[in-house]
């Protein structure tokens, strides 16, 4: 897992390894992160997208794969 912006703030780190089954979907990733980090992460994940194998998605049925990035909306210009 790699976290960016508000997701990194909620996790207190920029990356970590989760011990999940190889068939885990993004719904399991999301529930695992909420259980671990609580309401701050839950708020981030309501608006965040996931980057899985170069594909940006919000489809929680998608298999997570080996690398998942959590991308909250970015501000700036």
N, C-alpha and C positions, 0 to 999 in steps of 0.2 A: 504494500500500500504506500502510495505517496500522497501527501496532503499539501494543499496550497491555500494561501490566504486564510480565511476564517476557519477552514477545516484544520489547518495546522494549529491555529490558536486553540480550537476546541480539543484537539488531540494532545497538545503540548509537545508535539514533535512533527518533523516533516516527513518521516517515513518509518515504517515498521513492517514486520512480517506477521501475518495472521495464520494460525494453524487451522485451515478449513479443508474439507474434502475437495478433491480435484473437480468434482461436478457442482461445486457451490455456485449458486446464482447470485446476482447482485442484491436480491432481497435478503439473502442470508448475510451477505457482507454488511448491508445497511443495519439489520437487526443486531448483529454482533457489535458494530461500532456504537450504536445507541446504548446497548447494554454496558459497554465498556466506558463510554465517555459521557453519557447522560444527556440532559436536555439541550446543552449547548450544541452538541453534535447533531441531535435530532433536528434542531432549527436549521443548521447548515444543510443537512441532507434533504430537507424539504424543497430546497431551491438549487441544489448542486446537480451537476452532471458527472457522469463517470466516463473516463477515457480507458477503454479496454482494447488492446491491440490496435492502436491508432484509430479506433472508432469512438466517436463521442455519442453517448447514449444515456437515456433516462429509463430504458426498458429494464425493469427489475427481474425479468425472467431470463435475461442474458446470462450465460455462463461467465463467471468472473475471470477465469484464466489466471496466469501466473503474475501478471502485473496490472494493478488497477490504480488509477489516479483519481482523486476526488477534486473536482473543479467547481468551486462556488462561483457565482457571478462576479466578474471583476469590474471595478469602477476605474475611471481614469480616461485619459485621452491622449 
